[in-house]
Every structure is written in C-alpha cells, then in structure tokens.
Amino acid sequence: MKKILLIISVLISVAVAKNVEKEKIFVVERESGSVAVIENGKLLSHMKNLHNLNHGIIKFYENDGYLISRDGYVVRFDPITQKVLNEYKTSKSAIGFVIGKNFVAVANYDDKSVDILTRNLEPIDKIKTHSKNVGIKIYKDLLIFAQMDNDKVTVLKDKNYKKGKPQFKLFKEFKVGQMPFDAMIKGDTYIVGFFLTKAFGVIDLDKMSYKEIKITADENKPVLKVPHFGFWSLSADKTFIPAVGDNKVLVYDDKFNFIKSIETKGLPVFTSLSPDKNYLAVTFSGKDFPVIQIVNTKNLNIIKSFEFDGKVLHLRWSNLKDELFVSVNDANKLVVIDTKKWKIIDEIKGIKKPSGIFIYMIKEVR
C-alpha cells in the first residue's frame, strides 16, 4: 500500500511540474577585461581575465556561453556556473562570430581568415581570404561573410551538413559595393552595408541573386552613410535606422521605401526594439550620450526620455518582464526601467565600466 501511495505521489508531482524560465544577465566590463553576472536583480559575481573586451560580444547556444574578445580570443564558458571551460586564439584581432549546431565560425581582421572550430573550440579549418572579414552569418548549410578589402561576399557550403564535422567549401561569391563593413540576415535575405558606396546590398540566399538598394530620406535625399546594422531595428513591417550626423531616426517599410523621419534629441547611435515590437529605445552620442528616448512604433511618436549620470553604451529589453536594462558606463551601474509605467525601478551598482548586455535564459523544472 505504501509503495502504491508513493507511486501516486510521484506521478502527481510529475504531472504538476512545470518549466519555469528566468533570466541571467551578463554585462561586459570593457576596461577591466571582465564580465559582471546578475541574477534576480543582484550582482552575483565577476568573470575575470577575459582579455580585451573593448568590443566584447557574448552569445549563447544550448547550454554553452561563448565570448569573443577584440584581441582574437574565443572563450567558452558555462553560463550556470560562470566557469571558463576553454579558450582558443584565432588571430590578433577578431570582429565577429557565429555558432552552429556543431561548429563555431570566427571572422578575423588581422590574419585575414575565417576560422572554423568545433563547439569545444578545437580547430577544424582556417580559410584564408587575404581580406579583413566581417558580417559572418549562417543560413541552413551555408556560411556567409563579407570581405572588406576585396569588395565581395563569400558563400561557403557545408559538404558534410548534418553528418559530422563541417567541411566548408566555396559555393558562390558576389562582387558588391565598396568596402563592405557589416551585415545582417533576415530569413533567407543577407543584407550587407558599405563604407564607400551609398547603398546596401541584398542577397537572396535561396535564389543566389544579388541587388543593390539605395535608401533615401526626406525629399528623396540619399542616406550618406549606412550605420552598423547592429544599430538597426527590424520589425515585420518597419525598419528603423539611426541617421548618421543628423538628429533623426529614419523609418522605412519592409521593402525599404521611406515612411518618415523621427526627430530626436541628439545624434542617434543605437536603436533597439522591444520584444513585442511596440516600442523602440534610442541611444545617442556626443553631449546626449547620457540620454535614451522611447518611441511608440505604432504612431512613431517619442513618448518618454530618460537622462542618466553617465554615458549609455548599451541597453537590452527583458524577454520575460516589462523591463529595460541600461548600462551607464561612467556611473558603474546597470539601471532597470519599468516599461509599463516608464520609470526607473532599480540600480544595480558595482559593475565596472559596463557596456554590452547579454541575457541567458535559464529553464527550471518546478
């Protein structure tokens, strides 16, 4: 009888168990080569000795965390324990990376190559390009990146797709505008920007076709320079682009037809859409570095401005709560904004010169 009751109790507990998600926040401390770890609104710890983090980027894939440093190190760590598992130096200067199911690919600057590594950061291949490489992305069995010095986009195909270690071979190359410097991917579309051509290139990765699009603003004036795509924001029907050298955020439809410009307080640098796409947060440079503004994406009006006691280098919307996290570099803190009432509700201090904010989703069974 006791055994039967025990079995019933176990079955009931399994039946009522549910998956609960929570966020763990990793904030790059750029000057000290470390990362601050925040959980449940509290500073938990600092991951130290992570090399030059002036442009440090963190990405997560399954149960792994990966960090790339400006001086060419890829660091793999456990996001639960914050323990560094291993690292690998690809070059003296790396600019971007992507993670696939069974590989990590790194775009290098200084030795003009792309490194293919295992998920454990063991070297598989080094692809020499004789160019600085940027804008590295994955689409199905393809690896796509831009060659800054050679004005082209390279598409590699994995000959061993879903069978084991990747084996990337040249599949297609496109001659594009002058000095490609950044790229993004949306569905089957690879979009690449240029320093010296007043346009951007669009590659249909299913059809393997290329075209150039010149974007314009008020009175059909050309946009003089396309900012880094990491500063753009794309929703299903709108694209938001911070104007370069003007106090405006430019708004286009999904075909890059100009809709309007939003007048902002200062020179916009970075735009970030909320998870529900209803709001856009905008950061600035120069004298307005300490300011962020919030835009309602339905009527394209600015609804709120915040000014902080230091430069704002990055921000990130919570995936779970009505909150926006803001890294205030000079004040050594992360500020938390309630995005329902639009007011500051918390300040997490003790973060050394914070910049990039990255969120790891923890799934717990309760």
N, C-alpha and C positions, 0 to 999 in steps of 0.2 A: 504493500500500500504506500509506504514511504517513497519507494522508487517511482511509482506512478505519479505521486504528487510532485516529486522533483522534476520529472519529465514534463509534466503540465506547466510547472513554474518556468522552466527553461523555455518552452515553446511560447508562453505568454510574453516573456521578456524579449525574445527574438521578434515576436510579432509587433510589439510596441516600440522596438528600437528604431531610431531614425537617424539619417545622416544630417549632421549639423555643420555648416560652413562658418569659418571665421577667418579674419584677415591678419596676416603678419606683415609688417611694413619694414622694408629695408631702405635706408636712406644713405646715399653716398656722401661721405665726408671728404670732400675733394682734396683739400690741402694736406690732410694727415694720412692719406692712403688707407682709410678705414671705412667701415660701414656700420651705421647705427641700426640696431634692431629694436623694433617697437611692437609690443603685443598688449592687447587690452588697454590701450591708451597710456602705457607706461614704457619708459626706456628700459629695455631688458638687458642689453649688452652692446659691446662694440667688437666687430670682427676687425682684426688689425693686420698690418703688414701685407696689404693687398696691392702694393706697387703704386704707380702713378695713376691717380683717379681723376685727373682734370677733366676727362671725358668718359668717366667710368659708366658702363652700362651693365645692367643685370637682367637676365631672362630666366624663366623657369620652364622646365619641361618635365612632366610627370613628377617624380619625386626628387629631381635634381635642380640645383641652382647653378647658374653659370654667370661669371663676371668677366668682362673684358677690360683690360687697362690700356691706357694710352701708349704705354711702352711695350705693348705686344704680348702681354701675358693673358692666357685664358685660365681662369680659376674655377674649378668645380667644387661645390660645397653642398652640404646637407642643410636645407632650409629649416628643418625641425631642430637640429642640434646646433646649427650655425658652425659646424666643424668643416674646415677646409679638407677636402678629400685628396685632391691632387691639382697640379697646375702644369701648363706647358707654354713655353715661349715660342711664338710663331715668327716674330720679327722684332725690329726695334720700334716699330710703330704700326699698330693695328687700328682700324677705324670702324669695323662693324662685323657682326657675325650672325649666323642663323643656326637653328638646331632642328635636325630631322629625327626621325624615329631611331636611326642607327648611326648618326654622324653629327659632327659639328663642323661647319664651314666658316672660315675666317678670311675676311678681305684685308689684305696688308697694304701699307703705304710704302715702307722704305725698301723692302727687298722685292717689291713689285711681283707679288704672287698671291695665290689663294691657297690656303691650307685646308686639307680635308683630314679630320681627326675622328677617331671613334668617340662614342659618348663618354668613355673613360679617359679621353684626351691622349690616346696613343696615335702617333702619326700614321696616316694611310697614304697620302699623296700631297705633293707640293706642285701646284700648277703655275708655271712661270708665264707672266703676261707682258713683262717689260713695261709696265704701267702701274701707277697708283690705282688701286681698285676700291670701288665704293658701291653702295646700293645693292648689297647682296641679298637675294630673296630665294624662296623655294616655291615651286608650283608643281604639284604631282611628282613626276620623276625628273623634273628639271631644276637646275641651279642656275640662277640668272644674276649677273653683276655687270657694272659699267666700268670701262677702262678710261680713267680720267685723261691720261696722256695720249691715248690713241683714238679718241672720239668714236668709240664703238661700245655696243652692248654685246656681251657674250652669253650664249645659252649652252649649257652643258647638259647632257642626258646621262642618267644613271643606267648603264648597261646591265647592272645586277639588281635592278629595282625589286624590292621585297624578297630577295633571295639570300641576302647576306651583306657583307661589307660592300659599300657603294663603290662603283667603278665609273667615274665621270669621264665622258669623252665629249669632244666638241660636236655640237649638233647644229648650231646656227650662229652667225654673227651679223649684226646690223650696224651700218655706218650711220651715226647720229650727229646731233648738233655739237658745237664746240665746247669742250671741256665739261663733260657730264660730271656732276658733283654729288648727286643724291638721287634716291629713287624710292618709290613705294609700290605696293601691289594691292589691288582691289579685285578680288575674284580672279578672273583669267587675264586681267589687264595689268601690265607693268608700265609705270609712269616714271620717266626719267627727266630730271631738270638739268639745265646747263648754266655755266657761268657766263659764257660769251655769246650765246645765241638767245635772242629774245623770244623764247618759246619753250615748250617742253615736248618730249617725245612719248608716244603711246604705242606699246607693242601688244597686239592680241596674241596671247600665248597658245591659243588653240589653233588659230589660223596662221600663226607665224607671219604676221603682217605688221608694218610699221607706218606711222604717220606723225606729222608734227602739228601741234596746235599752238597758235598764237593767242594768248589771253589778253583781253583788253579791259579797261576800267571805264570811268566816266568819259563821256564824249568820244568813245571808241579809241581812247589813247592806249598805246601798248604798255604793258607792265614791263618796267625796265629791267627788273631782275627778279627771278623766282626764288623765294627763300627756301631754306631747307625743308623738305617735306615732313620732317618730324614736327614742324611748326604748323602744318596744315591740319584741318579737321574735316573729315568726310562723313556726312550722313547719307541716308538713302537718296535724298533729293537735292541736297545742297553741299557745296564745297566752300569752306571758309579759309581765306588766305590773308595773312598779315601783309599789308603793303610795305614795301621797302622804302624807307625815307619819307613816309607820309603818315599822318595821324588817322589811319583808316584800316578797317578790316574789309577786304573785298569778298563779296558773296556771289557765287556762280551756281547754276543748276548742275545736274549730274552730267550734262553734255558740255560743260564749261562755257555756257552762254552767260554773260554778265547780268546779274539781277540788280544789285545796288552796292553802295559802299556805306559802311557804318562808321560814323565819325567817332573817334576815340580820344581819350585824354592825352595820350602821348604816342610815341612811335612803337607800334605793337611788335612783339618778338615771337610769342608763342600763343597758340590757341588750343584749347582742349575741350572736347565735347563731353557732357555728362552721359552716363550710361544709357539714359532714356532719350538722349539727343535733344532734350528740351532746352538746355542751357549751354552756353559757351563761355568759358573763362579765358580772359585775355591778359597776358603779362606784357611789360614794357621795358624799354631800355632808357639810358640817359637819366635825366632828372626824375623820371617817373618809374624808375626801377622798383621802388617800394610799393607800387600800386598794382592791383588787379581790378578788372571790371567784368561784370557778368552780363551777358547778352541773352535775351529771350529769343530763341531761334524761330519761333512762330511769327512774331511781329517784327523781329530784328531790331528791337529797342534795347538800350542799356538800362538795366533795372537796378543795379547796385554797384557801388565802388567801395573798395577797401584800401586803406593805406597802412603800411606796416613800418616798423622801426628798423628797416634794413632792406637790402636788395632781395627781391623774389627771383630765385633761379629756376624753380620748377613747381609744379602742382600736379595733384593726382586726385581724381574722383574715387570715392569708395565704391566698391561693387555691391556692398551689402547694406550700407546705411546711407542716410541722407546727409553725407558729409563730404567736404572737400579739404584735402591736406595741402598745405602751402609751406615750402621750405624757405625760411627767412635767413639768408646766408649770414649777414652781419650780426644778427641777434642770436645766432647759435640755437635755433629752435624750429620746431615744426608747429604750425598753427592749424587748428581744426575749426572749420566753419560749418555751421548747421545750414544745410541748403534748402530747408523748408522755411525757416524764419530769417535766413540770411543774416546770421550774427555769429561772432566768434564765441565758441563754447569751451575751448581748451587751448593751452600752450604746453607743448612737451619740450622741456629745456634740456640742456646738456648735450646737444648734438653739435659737433664741431664743424662749422662752415658747411652746412648742408646744401646739397644740390639735388641730384636726381632722386626721385621717389619711386619705389617699385614694390608691388604687392604680391605676396604669395598666398594662395587660397588653401587653407587647411580644412580637410574634411574629417570630422569626427563622428563616430557612431555612439549614440547615447540611448 
